[in-house]
Amino acid sequence: EKGQNLTRFVSGIDSHYLSLVKRKLEQGSRDLSPSDIANHTRVVILGEQIAKMGEIHVGQMTKINGIPFLVVGVMTDEDAGLSFGDSRKVFIPYTTYLDMWDAKPWLLILNPVDGMDGKAFRQAIANFYAKQLHFDPMDKEAIRLPDYSEGAAVITGIFRGIQIFLGASGAMTMAVGALGVANIMFLSVTERTREIGVRLAVGATQKSILSQFILEGLFLVAVGTAFGLMTAYLVVTLLSSISLPDWLGFPVITSDSIAWSLFVTLVLALLASYFPARRASRLTPVIALSARA
């Protein structure tokens, strides 16, 4: 992973883990297969953030604890499903994991068949392990059987609401910024009316006037965009150096997020600049020159 140590992120899983926690893989990926488990295959599935941090894609090789592994899958965003911080982990067959480290299973995820009551399902599990380990199946302290089904839905809903709120706030901020640029450009047109009249009188075309004010508006937005990107980079760099709780995730700037930000900013900049520029280009020399300085 490009020199980064991933040992603390590694999890050994079987071929049913991803389907149980309802996690999806990016296009071109594949899940771990029963043959991977049986053959102790050195293949790995990367969490989304880990893959982006290292710019690693399906089909490439990466090293875990100095051992080469083939990347066969990359997870998508972990919003939809039961999350254990999977986006910042790497997953290998549990048999391969046991070849590398002496460890015992610490998490068992089970899913009842359709129509089976969750309470009865948990009790059946308790009865099974009570028989195997010789304890009272009614002893709630002997074995911990948390039910994540309702909690996962609630947490997912909360985070979805936060995302919608932040998205709406960002959209409003962009809209206010676009209105600010438009107001500045309208003010510029008003203050430079006589200048526009002189240019029109000496042969300037409406197209050249239109282009001039659009370019001025784009330049104004470009300066603000550059400042915003630098600020975002500094904030992400600062947060990356701080040990954040797992539920907050790992801050990372991706090429996709930058591309979308630039695209939306460009569209808003064109809209904010076009209407003041059109107003300037439609002035006539007589009206423009007769305006007060």
GUDOTOR-240251 format. One record per residue: x, y, z of N, C-alpha, C in turn. Coordinates in steps of 0.05 Angstrom, whole numbers, padded with zeros to 5 digits, always signed. Atoms other than C-alpha are relative to their C-alpha. Example, Ala and Ser with C-alpha at 12.3 -4.5 7.8 and 13.67 -1.06 7.14 Angstrom:
2
+00018-00024+00000+00246-00090+00156+00018+00024+00000
-00016-00024-00001+00273-00021+00143-00015+00022+00014
//
This chain:
293
+00017-00024+00000+00000+00000+00000+00018+00025+00000
-00016-00023+00005+00051+00050-00024+00015+00009+00026
-00016-00006-00023+00094+00045+00039-00016+00004+00025
+00016-00004-00024+00036+00052+00088-00004-00027+00014
+00003+00025-00015+00030+00000+00144-00029-00004+00006
+00029+00006-00003-00039-00032+00142-00006-00022+00020
+00004+00023-00017-00029-00086+00195-00023+00004+00019
+00022-00004-00019-00077-00054+00244-00027+00002-00013
+00026-00002+00014-00131-00049+00191-00009-00027-00010
+00006+00025+00013-00130-00122+00170-00021-00016+00015
+00020+00017-00011-00191-00167+00182-00001-00026-00016
+00004+00026+00013-00198-00241+00166-00030-00007+00000
+00029+00005+00002-00268-00258+00140-00005-00025-00017
+00007+00022+00018-00305-00314+00105-00015+00011-00024
+00013-00009+00026-00343-00312+00039-00028+00011+00004
+00028-00010-00005-00409-00291+00073-00001+00027+00013
-00001-00025-00016-00386-00229+00111-00014+00023-00014
+00010-00024+00013-00402-00176+00059-00030-00001-00004
+00028+00002+00004-00471-00203+00044-00016+00003+00026
+00013-00003-00026-00488-00207+00118-00002+00029+00009
+00000-00028-00008-00469-00135+00131-00010+00019-00022
+00013-00015+00022-00501-00114+00065+00019+00022-00011
-00019-00018+00012-00438-00082+00037+00003-00007-00030
-00002+00004+00029-00429-00073-00038+00028+00006-00009
-00026-00003+00011-00368-00075-00082-00002+00017-00026
-00001-00016+00024-00347-00028-00138-00001-00018-00025
+00001+00015+00025-00357-00049-00210+00027-00012-00007
-00025+00014+00006-00305-00100-00232+00012-00015+00023
-00010+00015-00024-00295-00127-00161-00014-00027+00002
+00013+00026-00007-00311-00196-00135+00003-00004+00030
-00001+00007-00028-00325-00223-00066+00020-00023+00004
-00016+00023-00006-00282-00274-00031-00017-00025-00005
+00014+00025+00007-00301-00344-00054+00007-00022+00020
-00006+00023-00017-00304-00410-00016+00028-00012-00007
-00027+00011+00008-00242-00432-00056+00022+00017+00011
-00020-00018-00013-00204-00370-00030+00004-00009+00029
-00002+00008-00028-00220-00393+00040+00014-00027+00002
-00011+00027-00001-00203-00466+00027+00030-00001-00008
-00028+00001+00011-00138-00452-00011+00018+00021+00013
-00017-00020-00014-00113-00396+00036+00012+00020-00020
-00009-00017+00022-00109-00351-00025+00008+00028+00010
-00009-00027-00008-00072-00285-00019-00013+00021-00017
+00015-00021+00014-00126-00239-00044-00012+00018+00022
+00009-00020-00019-00153-00176-00011-00022+00017-00011
+00021-00020+00007-00214-00131-00012+00006+00024+00017
-00007-00024-00014-00201-00059+00006-00025+00016+00007
+00021-00020-00006-00246-00010+00042+00003+00024-00017
+00001-00022+00019-00265+00051+00002+00022+00021+00007
-00019-00021-00007-00222+00101+00041+00029-00009-00002
-00027+00011+00003-00161+00056+00043+00008+00000-00029
-00006+00000+00028-00165+00047-00032+00006+00027-00011
-00004-00028+00010-00170+00122-00044+00025+00011+00011
-00024-00011-00012-00114+00138+00004+00025-00010-00015
-00023+00011+00014-00067+00091-00033-00002+00001-00030
+00005-00001+00029-00097+00102-00102+00004-00028-00012
-00002+00028+00008-00103+00026-00109-00026-00009-00013
+00023+00009+00015-00150-00007-00158+00000-00031-00002
+00003+00029+00003-00177-00077-00172+00021-00010-00021
-00020+00012+00018-00124-00121-00205+00029+00007+00006
-00027-00007-00008-00064-00087-00173+00009-00017+00023
-00012+00015-00022-00017-00118-00123+00006+00020+00023
-00007-00016-00024-00008-00091-00052+00012-00019+00020
-00013+00017-00020+00032-00115+00007-00013+00004+00028
+00010-00001-00027+00005-00132+00076+00021-00014+00017
-00021+00011-00017+00058-00142+00129+00023-00011-00016
-00022+00009+00017+00109-00149+00073-00006-00022-00020
+00008+00022+00017+00070-00203+00036-00018+00010-00022
+00016-00010+00022+00042-00189-00034-00028-00013-00001
+00028+00010+00003-00034-00195-00043-00011+00013-00026
+00014-00010+00023-00077-00187-00105-00026+00013+00009
+00025-00014-00006-00133-00135-00099-00022-00010-00018
+00022+00011+00016-00197-00169-00122-00026+00016+00004
+00024-00015-00004-00247-00119-00095+00005+00026+00016
+00000-00025-00015-00260-00049-00069-00028+00006+00008
+00026-00006-00010-00319-00032-00025-00010+00027-00009
+00012-00026+00005-00367+00024-00041-00005+00014+00027
+00006-00015-00024-00391+00076+00008-00016-00017+00020
+00012+00018-00020-00412+00044+00074-00025+00012+00013
+00025-00011-00012-00475+00086+00085-00022-00021+00001
+00022+00019+00001-00521+00030+00064+00010-00027+00011
-00008+00026-00011-00509-00028+00111+00011+00003+00028
-00011+00001-00026-00481-00048+00178+00030+00006-00001
-00028-00008+00003-00415-00013+00187+00016-00005+00026
-00019+00003-00022-00356-00032+00232+00025+00015-00007
-00023-00015+00009-00310+00021+00203+00014-00014-00023
-00011+00017+00022-00301-00024+00142+00015+00017-00021
-00012-00015+00021-00282+00033+00096+00030+00006+00005
-00028-00005-00007-00215+00040+00132+00014-00027+00007
-00012+00026-00005-00199-00035+00134+00006-00014-00027
-00004+00018+00023-00173-00088+00087-00008-00028+00009
+00011+00026-00006-00203-00158+00084+00013-00022-00016
-00013+00023+00012-00169-00224+00070-00015-00025+00010
+00012+00024-00010-00193-00296+00076+00010-00006+00028
-00008+00004-00027-00193-00315+00149+00021-00022+00003
-00020+00021-00001-00152-00377+00134+00028+00012-00006
-00025-00014+00006-00098-00333+00104+00009+00017+00024
-00006-00016-00024-00103-00287+00164+00013-00017+00022
-00010+00018-00021-00091-00346+00211+00028-00010-00007
-00027+00008+00008-00029-00365+00170+00020+00022+00008
-00018-00022-00005+00000-00296+00184+00001+00008+00030
+00001-00008-00028-00023-00283+00256-00014-00022+00016
+00012+00019-00019-00040-00326+00316-00022+00015+00014
+00023-00015-00012-00110-00300+00333-00024-00018+00001
+00025+00014-00002-00178-00324+00353-00023+00017-00011
+00023-00016+00010-00245-00303+00323-00011+00018+00022
+00011-00018-00020-00273-00242+00358-00028+00010-00006
+00027-00009+00008-00337-00228+00320-00013-00021-00018
+00016+00019+00016-00390-00275+00294-00026+00014-00007
+00025-00013+00010-00446-00245+00251-00018-00021-00011
+00019+00019+00009-00508-00286+00241-00025+00014-00009
+00025-00012+00011-00572-00272+00202-00021-00021-00001
+00021+00020+00000-00638-00309+00213-00012-00003-00028
+00014+00005+00025-00675-00341+00156-00026+00017-00001
+00025-00016+00002-00736-00304+00129-00022-00012+00016
+00023+00008-00016-00795-00307+00176+00007-00009+00028
-00008+00009-00027-00755-00327+00238+00002+00025+00018
+00000-00022-00019-00765-00283+00299+00029+00005+00011
-00027-00006-00008-00701-00247+00320+00005-00009+00029
-00004+00008-00027-00712-00261+00394+00004-00030+00003
-00002+00029+00000-00722-00335+00382+00027-00009-00012
-00025+00006+00013-00661-00335+00337+00024+00003+00019
-00022-00005-00020-00616-00305+00391-00001-00021+00022
+00001+00021-00021-00642-00355+00442+00010-00026-00010
-00010+00024+00012-00627-00412+00394+00031+00000+00000
-00030-00002-00001-00555-00387+00389+00010-00004+00028
-00008+00004-00028-00550-00382+00464-00002-00029+00009
+00003+00028-00007-00576-00453+00472+00022-00017-00012
-00021+00015+00014-00525-00478+00421+00027+00003+00015
-00026-00004-00013-00465-00446+00456-00001-00009+00029
+00003+00010-00027-00493-00464+00525+00007-00030+00002
-00005+00029+00001-00490-00537+00505+00030-00005-00005
-00028+00004+00007-00420-00529+00475+00019+00008+00023
-00018-00011-00020-00390-00488+00532-00009-00005+00028
+00010+00009-00026-00432-00515+00590-00007+00024+00018
+00011-00021-00017-00468-00453+00617-00030+00001-00003
+00029-00002+00000-00540-00436+00632-00009+00018-00024
+00008-00015+00024-00573-00413+00566-00016+00026+00008
+00015-00024-00009-00615-00362+00607+00018+00020+00013
-00019-00019-00012-00552-00329+00635+00008+00021-00020
-00005-00022+00020-00550-00262+00598+00029+00010+00001
-00027-00009-00002-00479-00249+00623+00020-00020-00011
-00019+00020+00010-00449-00313+00596+00008+00004-00029
-00005-00004+00028-00454-00294+00523-00014+00026-00009
+00012-00026+00009-00466-00226+00490-00010-00003-00029
+00013+00003+00026-00515-00227+00432-00015+00026-00007
+00013-00026+00007-00528-00155+00409-00016-00003-00026
+00016-00001+00024-00582-00142+00358+00004+00027-00014
-00007-00024+00014-00557-00091+00307-00020+00009-00020
+00018-00006+00022-00616-00092+00260-00014+00027+00003
+00014-00025-00004-00656-00035+00291+00020+00023+00003
-00020-00021-00005-00595+00004+00314+00013+00010-00026
-00013-00007+00025-00563+00002+00245-00018+00018-00017
+00019-00017+00015-00626+00030+00213-00002+00028+00011
+00001-00027-00013-00630+00087+00264+00025+00016-00006
-00025-00014+00004-00557+00105+00257+00003+00008-00029
-00001-00007+00029-00560+00102+00181-00019+00024-00006
+00018-00022+00004-00621+00148+00183+00011+00026+00010
-00011-00025-00011-00586+00198+00228+00022+00011-00018
-00022-00009+00017-00524+00201+00184-00010+00009-00027
+00012-00009+00025-00567+00206+00122-00012+00028+00003
+00011-00026-00005-00603+00265+00153+00022+00022+00002
-00022-00019-00002-00537+00298+00170+00012+00007-00027
-00010-00004+00027-00513+00288+00099-00018+00019-00016
+00019-00017+00014-00577+00319+00071+00002+00029+00010
-00002-00027-00011-00570+00378+00118+00025+00014-00009
-00025-00012+00009-00497+00390+00100-00001+00006-00030
+00002-00004+00029-00513+00382+00026-00017+00025-00006
+00017-00023+00004-00570+00433+00031+00015+00026+00009
-00015-00024-00008-00525+00481+00070+00021+00008-00020
-00020-00006+00021-00471+00474+00017-00012+00012-00024
+00014-00011+00023-00521+00487-00038-00008+00029+00004
+00008-00027-00007-00547+00549-00003+00025+00019+00000
-00024-00016-00001-00476+00574+00008+00010+00006-00029
-00008-00004+00028-00460+00564-00066-00019+00020-00014
+00019-00019+00012-00524+00601-00086+00005+00028+00010
-00006-00027-00010-00508+00660-00040+00026+00011-00013
-00025-00009+00013-00437+00662-00069-00005+00009-00029
+00006-00008+00028-00465+00663-00140-00014+00026-00001
+00014-00026+00000-00512+00720-00122+00019+00023+00006
-00020-00021-00006-00454+00758-00092+00017+00007-00024
-00015-00006+00025-00414+00751-00156-00017+00015-00020
+00018-00014+00018-00474+00772-00197-00003+00029+00008
+00003-00028-00009-00484+00834-00154+00025+00017-00005
-00025-00014+00006-00411+00853-00160+00003+00007-00029
-00002-00005+00029-00414+00846-00235-00020+00020-00010
+00020-00020+00007-00478+00886-00241+00010+00028+00009
-00011-00026-00009-00445+00941-00199+00022+00009-00018
-00022-00007+00018-00384+00938-00244-00011+00011-00027
+00012-00009+00025-00428+00946-00306-00011+00028+00003
+00012-00027-00005-00464+01006-00275+00022+00021+00002
-00021-00020-00004-00399+01041-00255+00016+00004-00026
-00016-00002+00024-00367+01028-00323-00017+00004-00025
+00018-00004+00023-00426+01047-00367+00012+00018-00021
-00012-00019+00019-00390+01106-00399+00024-00013-00015
-00023+00015+00013-00328+01062-00412-00011-00019-00021
+00012+00018+00020-00373+01012-00447-00010+00015-00024
+00010-00016+00022-00404+01068-00488+00023+00009-00018
-00023-00008+00016-00335+01092-00510+00009-00023-00017
-00009+00023+00015-00315+01022-00531-00019-00007-00023
+00019+00006+00022-00379+01012-00570+00002+00021-00022
-00002-00021+00020-00370+01080-00603+00024-00003-00019
-00024+00003+00016-00301+01063-00628+00002-00027-00015
+00002+00025+00016-00323+00996-00658+00000-00026+00014
+00001+00025-00014-00325+00945-00603-00027-00014-00005
+00025+00015+00006-00377+00890-00616-00013-00009+00027
+00014+00010-00023-00430+00865-00568+00013-00026+00011
-00012+00026-00008-00395+00797-00568+00026+00005+00016
-00024-00005-00015-00329+00827-00544-00006+00011+00028
+00008-00010-00026-00364+00865-00488-00010-00023+00017
+00011+00023-00015-00401+00801-00468+00023-00017+00010
-00023+00017-00007-00336+00761-00468+00016+00012+00022
-00017-00014-00020-00299+00813-00427-00012-00003+00028
+00011+00001-00026-00348+00814-00370-00004-00029+00010
+00001+00028-00009-00357+00738-00369+00027-00009+00010
-00027+00007-00009-00282+00730-00364+00007+00013+00026
-00005-00014-00026-00278+00781-00308-00015-00015+00023
+00015+00015-00020-00332+00743-00270+00013-00027+00006
-00013+00026-00004-00297+00676-00281+00026+00003+00015
-00025-00005-00014-00231+00706-00257-00006+00004+00030
+00007-00005-00028-00265+00730-00193-00007-00026+00014
+00007+00026-00012-00294+00661-00180+00024-00018+00002
-00024+00017+00000-00228+00627-00197+00017+00006+00025
-00015-00008-00024-00193+00667-00142-00012-00012+00025
+00014+00011-00024-00245+00647-00091+00002-00030+00001
-00002+00029+00001-00243+00574-00114+00027-00009+00009
-00027+00007-00008-00168+00571-00107+00004+00003+00030
-00002-00004-00029-00172+00599-00037-00016-00021+00015
+00016+00021-00013-00227+00550-00019+00013-00027+00000
-00013+00025+00003-00189+00490-00045+00025-00002+00019
-00023+00000-00018-00126+00510-00006-00009-00003+00029
+00010+00002-00027-00167+00519+00057-00009-00028+00006
+00009+00027-00004-00200+00451+00048+00023-00019+00003
-00024+00017-00002-00132+00418+00037+00013+00003+00028
-00013-00004-00026-00104+00449+00100-00017-00012+00023
+00018+00011-00021-00165+00429+00142+00002-00031+00000
-00001+00029+00002-00163+00357+00116+00027-00011+00010
-00026+00008-00009-00088+00353+00128+00002+00001+00031
+00000-00003-00029-00098+00378+00199-00016-00023+00014
+00016+00022-00012-00154+00328+00214+00013-00027-00004
-00014+00026+00005-00113+00271+00184+00022-00005+00020
-00021+00003-00019-00059+00284+00235-00011-00004+00028
+00013+00003-00027-00109+00279+00293-00013-00028+00001
+00012+00026-00003-00133+00212+00320-00030+00005+00005
+00029-00004-00001-00208+00216+00305-00014-00026+00008
+00016+00024-00006-00262+00168+00331-00007-00015-00026
+00006+00016+00024-00279+00111+00284-00025+00009-00014
+00026-00007+00013-00350+00135+00273+00002+00025-00017
-00003-00024+00017-00324+00200+00243+00012-00006-00027
-00013+00007+00025-00286+00164+00189+00027+00014-00003
-00026-00011+00005-00221+00186+00157-00002+00021-00022
+00003-00022+00020-00219+00254+00121+00019-00004-00024
-00017+00003+00024-00193+00249+00049-00013+00016-00022
+00009-00015+00024-00198+00293-00013+00006-00018-00024
-00002+00017+00024-00211+00253-00076-00001+00016-00025
+00001-00014+00026-00203+00272-00149-00028+00004-00009
+00028-00002+00008-00277+00259-00159-00013+00024+00014
+00012-00023-00014-00297+00309-00105+00010+00026-00010
-00011-00024+00011-00250+00361-00133-00013+00006-00027
+00012-00004+00027-00277+00350-00204-00029+00010+00002
+00028-00008-00003-00350+00356-00182-00001+00029+00011
+00000-00027-00011-00334+00418-00141+00006+00021-00021
-00007-00019+00022-00300+00452-00200-00022+00002-00021
+00021-00001+00020-00356+00433-00247-00024+00017+00009
+00022-00016-00011-00411+00461-00202+00008+00029+00002
-00009-00027-00002-00370+00523-00189+00001+00014-00027
-00002-00011+00027-00358+00534-00263-00028+00007-00011
+00028-00005+00010-00433+00528-00279-00011+00025+00014
+00010-00023-00014-00451+00577-00224+00014+00026-00008
-00015-00024+00008-00396+00625-00245-00010+00010-00027
+00010-00008+00026-00421+00625-00317-00028+00013+00002
+00027-00012-00004-00493+00638-00294+00002+00027+00013
-00003-00025-00014-00471+00693-00246+00012+00022-00017
-00014-00020+00017-00429+00727-00299-00015+00007-00025
+00013-00004+00026-00473+00719-00360-00020+00022-00001
+00022-00020+00001-00532+00763-00342+00011+00028+00003
-00012-00027+00001-00491+00824-00321+00015+00006-00026
-00014-00004+00025-00448+00814-00383-00019+00005-00023
+00019-00004+00021-00509+00809-00427-00012+00029+00002
+00010-00027-00004-00536+00874-00397+00020+00020-00011
-00020-00018+00009-00470+00908-00412+00002+00000-00031
-00003+00002+00029-00467+00882-00484-00024+00012-00015
+00024-00010+00014-00538+00907-00500-00003+00030+00003
+00001-00029-00001-00523+00979-00482+00006+00012-00028
-00006-00015+00025-00523+01028-00541+00020+00022+00007
-00020-00022-00005-00467+01080-00548-00014+00025+00010
+00013-00025-00008-00517+01138-00541-00008-00001+00029
+00010+00002-00028-00548+01113-00476+00024-00002+00019
-00023+00004-00018-00481+01091-00447+00016+00026+00004
-00015-00024-00003-00446+01157-00462-00015+00022+00014
+00016-00020-00013-00504+01198-00435-00004-00006+00030
+00003+00007-00028-00501+01162-00368+00019+00017+00016
-00017-00016-00017-00472+01199-00309+00025-00015+00008
-00026+00012-00007-00399+01186-00293-00001-00009+00030
//
